[in-house]
Amino acid sequence: MPAAVPFNAFARGAIAVIPLSLACAPWGLLAGSMAIDAQFSPLEAQGLSAIVFAGAAQLVAIGMVKSGASLISIVLTTLLLTSQHLLYGMHMRPTLSALNTRWRMSLGFLLTDEFFALVNHYDRETFNRWYALGVGLTFYIAWNLFTLAGIVLGKSIPGLDQLGLEFSIAATFIALITPVVRDVPTVVCVAVSLLFSVWLSYLHWESAVVVSGVLGMSAGYACKRLGVGQQ
């Protein structure tokens, strides 16, 4: 039956993203519990995950709200921390350009690091929109369910944000990055980013993550332009 083809593709996408969804469970728990601790109502906390859906940037924004930061600084910081999505969108534009507006907007909303990691290697001929929807929608639902759990547990388990759950963020990105480190420019990019992020964080730079990322990408790009590590 024709209807089985979209369903099978959707199911494959949903299954493929389950490990990454589970890895982000502590992350979602933190999003819910931190929002409650920052005096968000349960509805506001859940709405933040349902509408903003921004992962690490969401956690940072909640922390900034709790510390009394201005709206402008919160917005600018969030834009900087999520700026990689612009690159993701530009990279996937040739693949998604054949889809209608409804599909492009839907997949654009569901675009995350995890989504990009699982979908970006498909070209226009092999890309399956139902597979992509399965990846994105499953992760979105999981994120919101874990946020809901964090909202509930945040009221009953004191000090949930002190359990080291934020390490799941680092663990997830390690799992995403490791498979694509296949050449010298990429190794240089990762190494420079890591070194500068540690050093600048030690110096208490608020923009350590952004600056180290830019420096790492610049170093990797320079290596590629110079032909370092290429036969």
C-alpha positions in Angstrom: 0.0 0.0 0.0 1.3 3.5 -0.8 0.5 4.7 2.7 2.9 2.2 4.1 5.9 3.9 2.5 5.7 7.2 4.4 4.9 5.3 7.6 7.9 3.0 7.2 10.2 6.0 6.5 8.7 7.9 9.5 9.3 4.9 11.7 12.9 4.5 10.6 13.5 8.1 11.5 11.8 7.8 14.8 13.9 4.7 15.7 17.1 6.3 14.5 16.8 9.3 16.9 15.8 7.3 20.0 19.3 6.9 21.3 20.0 10.7 21.0 16.6 11.4 22.5 17.4 9.3 25.6 20.9 10.9 25.8 19.1 14.3 26.2 16.8 13.1 28.9 18.9 14.7 31.7 19.1 17.9 29.6 15.3 18.0 29.4 14.9 17.3 33.1 17.1 20.3 33.8 15.1 22.5 31.5 12.0 21.8 33.4 13.4 21.9 36.9 15.5 25.0 36.2 12.4 26.8 34.8 10.4 26.1 38.0 13.4 27.2 40.1 13.5 30.4 38.2 9.9 31.1 39.2 8.3 30.1 35.8 4.8 28.6 36.2 4.5 25.0 35.0 2.6 26.2 31.9 5.3 28.7 31.1 8.1 26.2 31.6 6.4 23.7 29.3 5.6 26.4 26.8 9.3 27.4 26.7 10.2 23.9 25.5 7.2 23.6 23.2 7.8 26.9 21.4 11.5 27.8 21.8 12.8 24.2 21.6 16.4 25.4 21.9 18.3 22.9 24.1 21.5 24.4 25.6 20.4 28.0 24.7 17.2 27.4 26.5 19.1 26.4 29.7 21.3 29.4 29.4 18.3 31.7 28.8 16.6 30.3 31.9 19.7 30.9 34.0 19.9 34.5 32.7 16.3 35.1 33.6 16.9 33.8 37.1 19.9 36.1 37.5 17.9 39.1 36.4 19.6 39.7 33.0 18.0 42.2 30.6 15.8 41.0 27.7 18.2 42.3 25.1 21.1 40.3 26.6 19.0 37.2 26.8 17.9 37.5 23.2 21.4 38.2 21.9 23.0 35.4 23.8 20.3 33.0 22.6 20.9 34.1 19.0 24.6 33.6 19.3 24.2 30.1 20.9 21.8 29.0 18.2 23.6 30.6 15.2 24.8 27.2 14.0 21.2 26.6 12.8 21.7 29.2 10.1 24.6 27.2 8.8 22.5 24.0 9.1 19.7 25.7 7.1 22.1 26.9 4.4 23.6 23.5 4.1 20.3 21.8 3.7 18.6 24.4 1.5 19.5 22.6 -1.8 18.0 19.4 -0.4 14.8 20.9 1.0 14.1 23.5 -1.7 11.9 21.1 -3.7 9.5 20.8 -0.8 6.5 23.0 -0.4 6.4 25.8 2.2 4.5 23.8 4.8 7.1 21.1 4.8 10.0 23.5 4.8 8.6 25.4 7.8 7.8 22.2 9.7 11.3 20.7 9.2 12.9 24.1 9.8 11.2 24.3 13.2 12.3 20.8 14.1 15.9 21.5 13.0 18.3 20.6 15.9 21.9 19.4 16.1 20.6 15.8 16.4 18.3 16.3 13.4 21.1 17.7 11.3 23.5 14.9 12.3 21.0 12.2 11.1 19.7 13.9 8.0 22.3 16.2 6.5 24.2 13.4 4.6 21.3 12.8 2.3 21.2 14.6 -1.0 18.2 15.8 -3.0 17.7 12.4 -4.6 18.0 10.2 -1.5 16.4 12.6 1.0 13.1 11.3 2.4 10.9 14.0 4.1 9.0 11.4 6.1 12.2 10.0 7.5 13.3 13.6 8.5 9.9 14.2 10.0 10.2 11.0 12.1 13.6 12.2 13.4 12.5 15.7 14.2 9.1 15.0 15.6 10.2 12.2 17.8 13.0 14.2 19.3 10.6 17.2 19.8 8.1 15.0 21.6 10.8 13.4 23.8 12.2 16.8 24.7 8.8 18.0 25.8 8.1 14.8 27.8 11.4 15.1 29.6 10.8 18.8 30.3 7.4 17.8 31.8 9.2 15.2 34.0 11.6 17.9 35.1 8.7 20.2 36.0 7.2 17.5 38.1 10.4 16.2 39.7 11.7 19.7 40.2 9.1 20.2 42.8 9.7 16.9 44.6 13.5 16.4 44.3 15.4 19.3 45.8 18.8 20.2 44.2 18.1 18.4 40.9 20.3 20.9 39.2 23.2 19.8 41.4 23.3 16.2 40.2 25.6 16.8 37.3 22.9 16.1 34.7 24.3 18.9 32.5 27.1 16.5 31.5 24.6 14.9 29.1 25.0 18.0 26.9 28.7 17.4 26.5 28.2 13.6 26.1 25.6 14.2 23.3 27.8 16.5 21.4 30.8 14.2 21.7 28.6 11.4 20.2 27.5 13.7 17.4 31.0 15.1 16.5 33.1 11.9 16.8 31.8 10.2 13.6 32.5 13.2 11.4 36.2 13.7 12.5 37.7 12.1 9.5 40.4 14.5 8.2 43.0 16.9 9.4 41.0 20.1 9.0 38.2 18.7 11.1 40.7 17.5 13.8 42.2 21.0 13.9 38.8 22.6 14.1 37.8 20.4 17.0 41.1 20.7 18.8 41.3 24.5 18.6 37.7 24.8 19.7 38.3 22.5 22.7 41.5 24.2 23.8 40.1 27.8 23.5 36.8 26.9 25.2 38.7 25.5 28.2 41.1 28.4 28.3 38.6 31.1 27.9 36.2 29.5 30.3 39.0 29.4 32.8 39.5 33.2 32.2 35.7 33.6 32.8 34.9 34.9 29.4 31.1 35.0 29.0 31.4 34.4 25.3 33.9 31.6 25.6 31.8 29.1 23.7 31.0 31.4 20.8 34.6 32.7 20.4 36.2 29.2 20.6 33.7 27.9 18.0 34.6 30.8 15.6 38.3 30.2 16.2 38.0 26.5 15.6 36.0 26.9 12.4 38.5 29.5 11.2 41.5 27.2 11.9 39.8 24.3 10.1 38.9 26.4 7.1 42.5 27.7 6.9 43.8 24.2 7.0 41.4 23.2 4.2 42.3 26.2 2.1 46.1 25.4 2.5 45.6 21.8 1.7 46.9 20.5 5.0 46.4 16.8 5.3 45.1 16.4 1.7 46.8 14.1 -0.8 
